[in-house]
Amino acid sequence: MPAVIPSVVLKPKMVLPFYARHPWVFAGAVERTEGSPADGDEVNLVTNAGKFVARGLYNSRSKIVTRLYSWEPDRPLDADFFRGQFQTAIKLRDDLGLHRPGLGCRLVFSEADAFSGCIVDEYDGWLSMQFTALGLANRREMLAEILQELTAAKGVYVRTEKGVGQLEGLELQDGLLRGESPPPDLTFIENGLKLRVNIAEGQKTGYYHDQRDNRAAVAKLAKGRRVLDAFSYTGGFGLNCARAGAASVECLDVSEAALNLARENAELNGLTGMTFTKGDVFRKLDEYVTEGRNYDLVVLDPPKFARTRSAIPDAIKGYRHLLKQGLLLLPPGGILVMCCCSGLISSDVLTDVMAQAAAQAHRPVQLIEKRGPAPDHPTALSCLETSYLKCVIARVG
């Protein structure tokens, strides 16, 4: 006889989000657990009356006690199930023309691909996986094997994210999972640029594919302009602007390793007129304003400021200060680009903060365009938290 699957029983009147396929079951929605599931085990989510809702993976150590993956009764979360999930995600990138030799893309985007707690980025045949859920991390060998089978990947590397281990009770180390280690000169193509990526040591999975189309959009405005790419990381915006004919480009970042890779990328593409400045961006922008420096196009692409709701007020202060200083560095007709990857800060809030900064700087500002992530980072309508990246392009009067 098949094993009895333990059940997570919802409190009364808590079921609607899960019928709508939201994948996160928080502890506050749970009345009790029936059976004795170990962390990472399969469980059925059921109503208070015992009616099946969905199948998921359990974790008593997480605020998300169950992550949901299937809404089909009696459908085990086995290799065949996850193979089907991967195939669906990969087909989308195939249809978008992004999953091709030489390119890079996000192959699996966690909840947006009904794969809560797993991200997979591709870089010309190498895969970088990141787990933020214990249940999937425990199945990483199986998942990597399926991915390699479906993509013929040369190697699969695991990256961890700071803080996730404590939140999920997850003990996982960065390292090669299957196949060959990525070469130190691993290169892929973005918008016609050759880009080196360090999967083993770079931020997140090594690079930020989500800004691909935003970099191209900003580059169209860069010809003949003096560009400041603040929080430049490995130079994504700056390189695209330099290639588009910017008069000069300064990449500013606190990481020497990231700037070294940006220098390599500039040399690899034969780009000149680029400088690379190491320093804390907040302090540097303050210095630049005091010195009376001017740029014609300023890109602000900071890391996530608000990871929790309690961090939102300080995050807004940070964004407002950056925006004000960015405005003060621009002459009339200058272009300001503000990116925000904090999902807890909405597009409307970011626009309001920009208006506050404009008032403080005594500068009129026109919004030219409001953008989101590249299409390999889709938004699941059942989980709007997957809509996280905002990119606002504005003109200073």
Secondary structure as the mmCIF struct_conf table of DSSP 4:
data_model
#
loop_
_struct_conf.conf_type_id
_struct_conf.id
_struct_conf.beg_label_comp_id
_struct_conf.beg_label_asym_id
_struct_conf.beg_label_seq_id
_struct_conf.end_label_comp_id
_struct_conf.end_label_asym_id
_struct_conf.end_label_seq_id
HELX_LH_PP_P HELX_LH_PP_P1 PRO A 2 PRO A 6
STRN STRN1 SER A 7 LEU A 10
HELX_LH_PP_P HELX_LH_PP_P2 LYS A 11 LYS A 11
TURN_TY1_P TURN_TY1_P1 PRO A 12 LYS A 13
HELX_RH_AL_P HELX_RH_AL_P1 LEU A 16 TYR A 19
TURN_TY1_P TURN_TY1_P2 ALA A 20 ARG A 21
STRN STRN2 TRP A 24 PHE A 26
HELX_RH_3T_P HELX_RH_3T_P1 ALA A 27 ALA A 29
STRN STRN3 VAL A 30 GLU A 34
BEND BEND1 GLY A 35 GLY A 35
HELX_LH_PP_P HELX_LH_PP_P3 PRO A 37 ALA A 38
TURN_TY1_P TURN_TY1_P3 ASP A 39 GLY A 40
STRN STRN4 GLU A 42 VAL A 46
TURN_TY1_P TURN_TY1_P4 ASN A 48 ALA A 49
STRN STRN5 PHE A 52 TYR A 58
TURN_TY1_P TURN_TY1_P5 SER A 60 ARG A 61
BEND BEND2 SER A 62 LYS A 63
STRN STRN6 ILE A 64 SER A 70
BEND BEND3 GLU A 72 GLU A 72
TURN_TY1_P TURN_TY1_P6 PRO A 73 ASP A 74
BEND BEND4 ASP A 78 ASP A 78
HELX_RH_AL_P HELX_RH_AL_P2 ALA A 79 ASP A 95
TURN_TY1_P TURN_TY1_P7 LEU A 96 GLY A 97
BEND BEND5 HIS A 99 ARG A 100
TURN_TY1_P TURN_TY1_P8 PRO A 101 GLY A 102
STRN STRN7 LEU A 103 LEU A 103
STRN STRN8 GLY A 104 PHE A 109
HELX_RH_3T_P HELX_RH_3T_P2 SER A 110 ASP A 113
TURN_TY1_P TURN_TY1_P9 ALA A 114 ALA A 114
TURN_TY1_P TURN_TY1_P10 SER A 116 GLY A 117
STRN STRN9 CYS A 118 TYR A 123
TURN_TY1_P TURN_TY1_P11 ASP A 124 GLY A 125
STRN STRN10 TRP A 126 PHE A 131
HELX_RH_AL_P HELX_RH_AL_P3 LEU A 134 ALA A 137
TURN_TY1_P TURN_TY1_P12 ASN A 138 ARG A 139
HELX_RH_AL_P HELX_RH_AL_P4 ARG A 140 THR A 151
BEND BEND6 LYS A 154 LYS A 154
STRN STRN11 GLY A 155 ARG A 159
TURN_TY1_P TURN_TY1_P13 LYS A 162 GLY A 163
HELX_RH_AL_P HELX_RH_AL_P5 VAL A 164 GLU A 168
TURN_TY1_P TURN_TY1_P14 GLY A 169 GLY A 169
STRN STRN12 GLY A 175 GLY A 179
HELX_LH_PP_P HELX_LH_PP_P4 GLU A 180 PRO A 183
TURN_TY1_P TURN_TY1_P15 PRO A 184 ASP A 185
STRN STRN13 THR A 187 GLU A 190
TURN_TY1_P TURN_TY1_P16 ASN A 191 GLY A 192
STRN STRN14 LEU A 193 ARG A 196
TURN_TY1_P TURN_TY1_P17 ILE A 199 GLU A 201
BEND BEND7 GLY A 202 GLN A 203
TURN_TY1_P TURN_TY1_P18 LYS A 204 THR A 205
BEND BEND8 GLY A 206 TYR A 207
HELX_RH_3T_P HELX_RH_3T_P3 HIS A 209 GLN A 211
HELX_RH_AL_P HELX_RH_AL_P6 ARG A 212 ALA A 219
TURN_TY1_P TURN_TY1_P19 LYS A 220 LEU A 221
TURN_TY1_P TURN_TY1_P20 LYS A 223 GLY A 224
STRN STRN15 ARG A 226 ALA A 230
TURN_TY1_P TURN_TY1_P21 PHE A 231 PHE A 231
TURN_TY1_P TURN_TY1_P22 TYR A 233 GLY A 235
HELX_RH_AL_P HELX_RH_AL_P7 GLY A 236 ARG A 243
TURN_TY1_P TURN_TY1_P23 ALA A 244 GLY A 245
BEND BEND9 ALA A 247 ALA A 247
STRN STRN16 SER A 248 ASP A 253
BEND BEND10 VAL A 254 VAL A 254
HELX_RH_AL_P HELX_RH_AL_P8 GLU A 256 LEU A 268
TURN_TY1_P TURN_TY1_P24 ASN A 269 GLY A 270
BEND BEND11 GLY A 273 GLY A 273
STRN STRN17 MET A 274 LYS A 278
BEND BEND12 GLY A 279 GLY A 279
HELX_RH_AL_P HELX_RH_AL_P9 VAL A 281 GLU A 291
TURN_TY1_P TURN_TY1_P25 GLY A 292 GLY A 292
BEND BEND13 ASP A 296 ASP A 296
STRN STRN18 LEU A 297 LEU A 300
BEND BEND14 ARG A 307 THR A 308
HELX_RH_3T_P HELX_RH_3T_P4 ARG A 309 ALA A 311
HELX_RH_AL_P HELX_RH_AL_P10 ILE A 312 LEU A 328
TURN_TY1_P TURN_TY1_P26 LEU A 329 LEU A 329
TURN_TY1_P TURN_TY1_P27 PRO A 332 GLY A 333
STRN STRN19 ILE A 335 CYS A 340
TURN_TY1_P TURN_TY1_P28 GLY A 343 LEU A 344
BEND BEND15 ILE A 345 ILE A 345
HELX_RH_AL_P HELX_RH_AL_P11 SER A 347 ALA A 361
TURN_TY1_P TURN_TY1_P29 HIS A 362 HIS A 362
STRN STRN20 VAL A 365 ARG A 371
TURN_TY1_P TURN_TY1_P30 PRO A 375 ASP A 376
BEND BEND16 HIS A 377 HIS A 377
STRN STRN21 ALA A 380 ALA A 380
TURN_TY1_P TURN_TY1_P31 LEU A 381 SER A 382
STRN STRN22 CYS A 383 CYS A 383
HELX_RH_3T_P HELX_RH_3T_P5 LEU A 384 THR A 386
STRN STRN23 LYS A 390 VAL A 396
#
